[in-house]
Structure formats: structure tokens, C-alpha cells
């Protein structure tokens, strides 16, 4: 079988030209027996195109690498500006980085973050303005809106911004509490303000919390003491127990609670033994007074920021045995005219020989000039074991 030596197709012996490729067939029949495939020159075309494209991509790739490098440098500068809290510059750097590298994910995220921070700074500035206007609720609303912009971000830079937000929120909350305290809140409002102050973890808030707690203690002690003096033991106990919920470590309230319990027990026993107690009361009182078991060391009147009068004093036990339930009876005079009589118990509830105790009572809404007000201790009573 004969073949074209150029394209390899089958040919006839008498053919002079190949019907397939058009080449002149060799006259030597022997040369038609060998199959010699002709190299297909069409393969040079795509190969040449590939080489040309590859060569053209090299400078493009180099340019792309250079742009990526510049974008990375701009990104790094933006990150440094963020750490320096220069958010305007950081925004410009990130925008330039994205211009050079559009699919730069980190730069895109950072750009969104700094835009939020710039908006947050505007919110905080507006909040400060509202604070100056004493519009506390609107100021807190702006702070909350600022914080919401960061809820999907994390990292040290985010922490710095959050700390700024928390600092301003605490400042607003403390200012609001102080403003309400100046408005002479009632006991229920004081309890709410105490809860708000305790939630703020700053040194200033701790001082504010102590001040509010002291006011609750004074209010509770004064009102419970009044109930006790009127023999309303259950009401007095409820007031003290409620006060201890807000000042569990108050020695003043704890001592009053003990006093109330003992006074309640004593009163109940006294009711049962009223006739017997009446026979011996005069003699018992005389003996106790003759012993001079309690010595008054000092007594004074002060005035707080709300112009309430505060009676304070100190006593000392000169007895040879323990005494308890020490009751101070005193009267207030304004321009030498009696205006108030009151009784208050000394704390701690029990005094041993040589020990001292204190008493304190706040007269609310009296509003008297302290310079023209005097105090006289009329009587001191006590019990022995």
C-alpha cells in the first residue's frame, strides 16, 4: 500500500500529486512505502500566542506586585494612625490602599471601622454638649448609639474606643445621680440611686455610693428610732431590716436592731408584769440614777447640705458592770424656746466599764439656724445585766 510521504494519506501508484496536501509525489515508488507525517505547522500559532501573552504579562505582574506592595505600605501607615488615634489620616491611607488594590479585604474592613470611629467621635461630642445642657437621657442615648457601631469589631484599637465610650457614660451617669441628689430625693429614690451608683466601677462612683448609703442609714435609723420610741416595734424592725439590705455592715443599724429586739421583749414582759414593774420602777430608777453609770462626754448640733439638723454625742460608761440599752433624752431650743424633744439610743448597744458609745439623730425639714439652736440632754437611762 502506497502513502504520501508528506501527509501520510493513502495514494495510488499512477497519481502524480497528493489529493490531500497537494504535494508532488516522488517518482520513486519506494519512497511512497514510508509513512512520513508532515509536522502540522498550525500548532505554531497558539504556541506563539501563548509566548507573546506570557511575555506581556511579566511587566503587568511586576506592576501588580508593585501596587500590592504600595497598598500594603499604605495599610500599615493606616494601622499606625489608628493606634495613634489619628482616624482622619487612617481613613485616607486605607482609601488609597483600596485604590491600588481593590480586593484588599483588611483595608476594606479597617476603612469601615475608622469611618465608624469618626462617626462615634461626633456622637460623643454631641453627648458632651447634651451633658452640659443637663439633658442626661439624650446624652446616654447618643453614647449607646456610638457603642452599637462597634458591636461587630474586636481588637486593641476597638478596646480603646470602647474605653472612651464607657468613660463618658460613667461621667454622664455620675452627673445625673449628683443632679438628682441635689433635688432632695425620698428614700425610695435613694435606693434606686444607690443601685445605679454601685453599677459604676470608678473611684468617684465608690465615694458617691458611700454617700448615698450613709443617707439611707441616717434616714432608716431616724425613722426606726421614732417607731421604737412610740413602741411600734414591728414597724421599727421592718425599717431596720430593709435598711440593712442596702447597708449590711452598718454597725449603727445592727445595734439598733438589737436594741429593738430587746426593747420589744422587755415591753412584752413589762406588759405581763405591769403591776409588779410599777411597784419597783421608782426605786429602780432612783438606784440607777444614783450610780451615775453613764457620763456624757460631749454633745453637739451640726447641719448637713440640705439644712437638716444632726444631733451627735458621745458617752462613757463609768459603771463597774456592763450596761446596755442606753437611752438619751434631749430637747432642742431655738432662741431659748423648746422646739423639739427626742430620744435616741447609744451604739454599740452594750458598753463595758470604761468603754464609750455614740449617738446620732437627724432632724429632717427643721430648717433652723444652727447658731440660734441649742441642745440640752435632759436624761440618760440604761439597763444592767
Buried (B, 14 or more C-beta within 10 A) or exposed (E): EBBBBBBBEEBEEEEEEBEEEEEEBEEEEEEBEEEEEEEEEEEEEEEEEEEEEEEEEEEEEEEEEEBBEBBBBBBEBBBEBBEEEBBEBBBBBBBBBBBBBEEBEBBBEBBEBBBBBEBBBEBBEBBBEBBEEEBBEBBBBBBEBBBEBBEEBEEEBBEEBBEBBBEBBBBBBBBBBBEBBEEEBEBEBBBEBBEBBBEBEBEEBEEBBEBBBEBBBBBBBBBBBBBBBEEBBEBBBEBBBBBBEBBEEBEBBBBBBBBBBBBBEEEEEBEEEEEEBEEEEEEEEEEBEEBEBBEBEEBEBEBEEEBBBBBBBBBBBBBEEBBBBBBBBBBBBBEEEEEBEBBBBBBBBBBEEEBEBBBBBBBBEBEBEBEEBEBEBEEBBBBBE
